[in-house]
Amino acid sequence: MNEADALDVVRNAIWTILIASGPSVGVAMLVGIVIALLQALTQVQETTLTFVPKIVAVLVVCALTGSFMGSQIMTFTEEIYGRIGSGF
């Protein structure tokens, strides 16, 4: 394994992490912005109001996109195992 192979593996790992976690992080950001706007408009500063909707939204997105996330991680894992089997 040379530097180019190691860099390629790290690049693919980071890309897989970004793609797999993207839907959950995106929904958490969107829900956070909506809740912050709601709190700013109504001046209700309840701390649990920020956490509970985010948790519910992320769980729903994980349930809906779990197969997509799993397939992305599985593809990366198979690529790594293939590289190990061929000696990089």
ZIUR-V661422 format. One record per residue. N is the residue number from 1. SS is DSSP state (~ for helix, > for strand, _ for the rest). PSI is psi as a letter, one per 30 degrees, with the letter a starting at -180 (* if undefined). BURIAL is 1 if it has 24 or more other ideal C-beta (glycine too) atoms within 12 Angstrom, else 0. Layout:
n=N ss=SS psi=PSI burial=BURIAL
n=N ss=SS psi=PSI burial=BURIAL
This chain:
n=1 ss=_ psi=k burial=0
n=2 ss=_ psi=a burial=0
n=3 ss=~ psi=e burial=0
n=4 ss=~ psi=e burial=0
n=5 ss=~ psi=e burial=0
n=6 ss=~ psi=e burial=0
n=7 ss=~ psi=e burial=0
n=8 ss=~ psi=e burial=0
n=9 ss=~ psi=e burial=1
n=10 ss=~ psi=e burial=0
n=11 ss=~ psi=e burial=0
n=12 ss=~ psi=e burial=1
n=13 ss=~ psi=e burial=0
n=14 ss=~ psi=e burial=0
n=15 ss=~ psi=e burial=0
n=16 ss=~ psi=e burial=1
n=17 ss=~ psi=e burial=0
n=18 ss=~ psi=e burial=0
n=19 ss=~ psi=e burial=0
n=20 ss=~ psi=e burial=1
n=21 ss=~ psi=f burial=0
n=22 ss=~ psi=e burial=0
n=23 ss=~ psi=e burial=1
n=24 ss=~ psi=e burial=1
n=25 ss=~ psi=e burial=0
n=26 ss=~ psi=e burial=0
n=27 ss=~ psi=e burial=1
n=28 ss=~ psi=e burial=1
n=29 ss=~ psi=e burial=0
n=30 ss=~ psi=e burial=0
n=31 ss=~ psi=e burial=1
n=32 ss=~ psi=e burial=0
n=33 ss=~ psi=e burial=0
n=34 ss=~ psi=e burial=0
n=35 ss=~ psi=e burial=1
n=36 ss=~ psi=e burial=0
n=37 ss=~ psi=e burial=0
n=38 ss=~ psi=e burial=0
n=39 ss=~ psi=e burial=0
n=40 ss=~ psi=e burial=0
n=41 ss=~ psi=e burial=0
n=42 ss=~ psi=f burial=0
n=43 ss=_ psi=h burial=0
n=44 ss=_ psi=j burial=0
n=45 ss=_ psi=h burial=0
n=46 ss=_ psi=k burial=0
n=47 ss=_ psi=e burial=0
n=48 ss=~ psi=f burial=0
n=49 ss=~ psi=f burial=0
n=50 ss=~ psi=e burial=0
n=51 ss=~ psi=e burial=0
n=52 ss=~ psi=e burial=0
n=53 ss=~ psi=e burial=1
n=54 ss=~ psi=e burial=1
n=55 ss=~ psi=e burial=0
n=56 ss=~ psi=e burial=0
n=57 ss=~ psi=e burial=1
n=58 ss=~ psi=e burial=1
n=59 ss=~ psi=e burial=0
n=60 ss=~ psi=e burial=0
n=61 ss=~ psi=e burial=1
n=62 ss=~ psi=e burial=0
n=63 ss=~ psi=e burial=0
n=64 ss=~ psi=e burial=0
n=65 ss=~ psi=g burial=0
n=66 ss=~ psi=e burial=0
n=67 ss=~ psi=e burial=0
n=68 ss=~ psi=e burial=0
n=69 ss=~ psi=e burial=1
n=70 ss=~ psi=e burial=0
n=71 ss=~ psi=e burial=0
n=72 ss=~ psi=e burial=1
n=73 ss=~ psi=e burial=0
n=74 ss=~ psi=e burial=0
n=75 ss=~ psi=e burial=0
n=76 ss=~ psi=e burial=1
n=77 ss=~ psi=e burial=0
n=78 ss=~ psi=e burial=0
n=79 ss=~ psi=e burial=0
n=80 ss=~ psi=e burial=0
n=81 ss=~ psi=e burial=0
n=82 ss=~ psi=e burial=0
n=83 ss=~ psi=e burial=0
n=84 ss=~ psi=e burial=0
n=85 ss=~ psi=e burial=0
n=86 ss=~ psi=f burial=0
n=87 ss=_ psi=g burial=0
n=88 ss=_ psi=* burial=0
